[in-house]
Amino acid sequence: MTVIGALDRSHRPALERLLGATRAFRPDEIAVALELFDETFGSSAGSREVPDYEFVAAFNDAGSLTGYCCYGATPGTHGTYDLYWIAVDPVCQGAGVGSALLAEVERRLQERTARLLVVETSGRDAYDATRRFYGARGYRVAAQLRDFYAPADDRLVYTRDLSSSLQPASRGA
Ligand SMILES: CC(C)(COP(=O)(O)OP(=O)(O)OC[C@H]1O[C@@H](n2cnc3c(N)ncnc32)[C@H](O)[C@@H]1OP(=O)(O)O)[C@@H](O)C(=O)NCCC(=O)NCCS
């Protein structure tokens, strides 16, 4: 069973392990993901009511971290949010954890009448399953930047219109 919950500072080692285990991210990308975590949960974290980076976590029955999402309001926009990071422990992939995380992010954003959720991924074959994941969950390719990450490695920008399917809140955070 997947339990959706919150992260705190103590989850940092588990998060670092999970990000490495996916083999989807380079070391410099993992460093950036951990920077966002530290900015939010570290000792010098700010006290803004809505932080720049928000997190949703998934845990198994034993309370171990199985996945997480990081998202935040896109600066300079009205109601647009970026999904900065989503990762599920490889031993738990394909079992609905990523879908549960994404649904929770969407639910939270719809509660605050967000308009658009934006997510980016690579066009490389290695990201086929990731693109299927977004496509099956209502995300559509809004832009494709050819050779963005590297030659033959396009940047795909997916968006999901959040304003059209406002769901009633089903549970608290
Ligand atoms: C992409 C990811 C977050 C999806 O989470 P998940 O828990 O595996 O996804 P779910 O079980 O909710 O959904 C499975 C669907 O996602 C797709 N999928 C993506 N990666 C998959 C994987 N490794 N195993 C099985 N399905 C996967 C399948 O198309 C599947 O579709 P289906 O439900 O029609 O069969 C997860 O696989 C992951 O962490 N991948 C590595 C990191 C990554 O690519 N992050 C996104 C960076 S942009």
PDBQT file of the ligand as one rigid body, heavy atoms in Angstrom, charges set to zero:
ROOT
HETATM    1  C1  LIG A 201       8.415   7.934 -14.401  1.00  0.00    +0.000 C 
HETATM    2  C2  LIG A 201       8.110   7.407 -12.991  1.00  0.00    +0.000 C 
HETATM    3  C3  LIG A 201       8.068   8.575 -12.007  1.00  0.00    +0.000 C 
HETATM    4  C4  LIG A 201       6.718   6.739 -13.030  1.00  0.00    +0.000 C 
HETATM    5  O1  LIG A 201       6.426   6.257 -11.734  1.00  0.00    +0.000 OA
HETATM    6  P1  LIG A 201       5.818   4.780 -11.570  1.00  0.00    +0.000 P 
HETATM    7  O2  LIG A 201       5.461   4.594 -10.142  1.00  0.00    +0.000 OA
HETATM    8  O3  LIG A 201       6.744   3.824 -12.209  1.00  0.00    +0.000 OA
HETATM    9  O4  LIG A 201       4.490   4.943 -12.469  1.00  0.00    +0.000 OA
HETATM   10  P2  LIG A 201       3.089   4.226 -12.289  1.00  0.00    +0.000 P 
HETATM   11  O5  LIG A 201       3.265   2.864 -11.761  1.00  0.00    +0.000 OA
HETATM   12  O6  LIG A 201       2.160   5.140 -11.571  1.00  0.00    +0.000 OA
HETATM   13  O7  LIG A 201       2.603   4.213 -13.776  1.00  0.00    +0.000 OA
HETATM   14  C5  LIG A 201       3.150   3.279 -14.654  1.00  0.00    +0.000 C 
HETATM   15  C6  LIG A 201       3.116   3.845 -16.011  1.00  0.00    +0.000 C 
HETATM   16  O8  LIG A 201       4.237   4.688 -16.209  1.00  0.00    +0.000 OA
HETATM   17  C7  LIG A 201       5.042   4.189 -17.265  1.00  0.00    +0.000 C 
HETATM   18  N1  LIG A 201       6.331   3.857 -16.661  1.00  0.00    +0.000 N 
HETATM   19  C8  LIG A 201       7.372   4.732 -16.609  1.00  0.00    +0.000 A 
HETATM   20  N2  LIG A 201       8.431   4.155 -16.071  1.00  0.00    +0.000 NA
HETATM   21  C9  LIG A 201       8.082   2.893 -15.739  1.00  0.00    +0.000 A 
HETATM   22  C10 LIG A 201       8.779   1.802 -15.149  1.00  0.00    +0.000 A 
HETATM   23  N3  LIG A 201      10.081   1.884 -14.831  1.00  0.00    +0.000 N 
HETATM   24  N4  LIG A 201       8.110   0.650 -14.931  1.00  0.00    +0.000 NA
HETATM   25  C11 LIG A 201       6.831   0.531 -15.300  1.00  0.00    +0.000 A 
HETATM   26  N5  LIG A 201       6.105   1.536 -15.863  1.00  0.00    +0.000 NA
HETATM   27  C12 LIG A 201       6.738   2.701 -16.094  1.00  0.00    +0.000 A 
HETATM   28  C13 LIG A 201       4.366   3.026 -17.922  1.00  0.00    +0.000 C 
HETATM   29  O9  LIG A 201       3.974   3.484 -19.202  1.00  0.00    +0.000 OA
HETATM   30  C14 LIG A 201       3.158   2.744 -17.052  1.00  0.00    +0.000 C 
HETATM   31  O10 LIG A 201       2.032   2.880 -17.844  1.00  0.00    +0.000 OA
HETATM   32  P3  LIG A 201       0.775   1.931 -17.625  1.00  0.00    +0.000 P 
HETATM   33  O11 LIG A 201       0.216   2.302 -16.272  1.00  0.00    +0.000 OA
HETATM   34  O12 LIG A 201      -0.123   2.296 -18.750  1.00  0.00    +0.000 OA
HETATM   35  O13 LIG A 201       1.335   0.555 -17.705  1.00  0.00    +0.000 OA
HETATM   36  C15 LIG A 201       9.133   6.342 -12.511  1.00  0.00    +0.000 C 
HETATM   37  O14 LIG A 201       9.121   5.246 -13.384  1.00  0.00    +0.000 OA
HETATM   38  C16 LIG A 201      10.549   6.865 -12.354  1.00  0.00    +0.000 C 
HETATM   39  O15 LIG A 201      10.928   7.299 -11.279  1.00  0.00    +0.000 OA
HETATM   40  N6  LIG A 201      11.342   6.783 -13.428  1.00  0.00    +0.000 N 
HETATM   41  C17 LIG A 201      12.743   7.204 -13.353  1.00  0.00    +0.000 C 
HETATM   42  C18 LIG A 201      12.859   8.691 -13.099  1.00  0.00    +0.000 C 
HETATM   43  C19 LIG A 201      12.199   9.529 -14.163  1.00  0.00    +0.000 C 
HETATM   44  O16 LIG A 201      12.247   9.205 -15.346  1.00  0.00    +0.000 OA
HETATM   45  N7  LIG A 201      11.587  10.628 -13.718  1.00  0.00    +0.000 N 
HETATM   46  C20 LIG A 201      10.991  11.597 -14.596  1.00  0.00    +0.000 C 
HETATM   47  C21 LIG A 201      12.077  12.532 -15.059  1.00  0.00    +0.000 C 
HETATM   48  S1  LIG A 201      11.424  13.683 -16.199  1.00  0.00    +0.000 SA
ENDROOT
TORSDOF 0
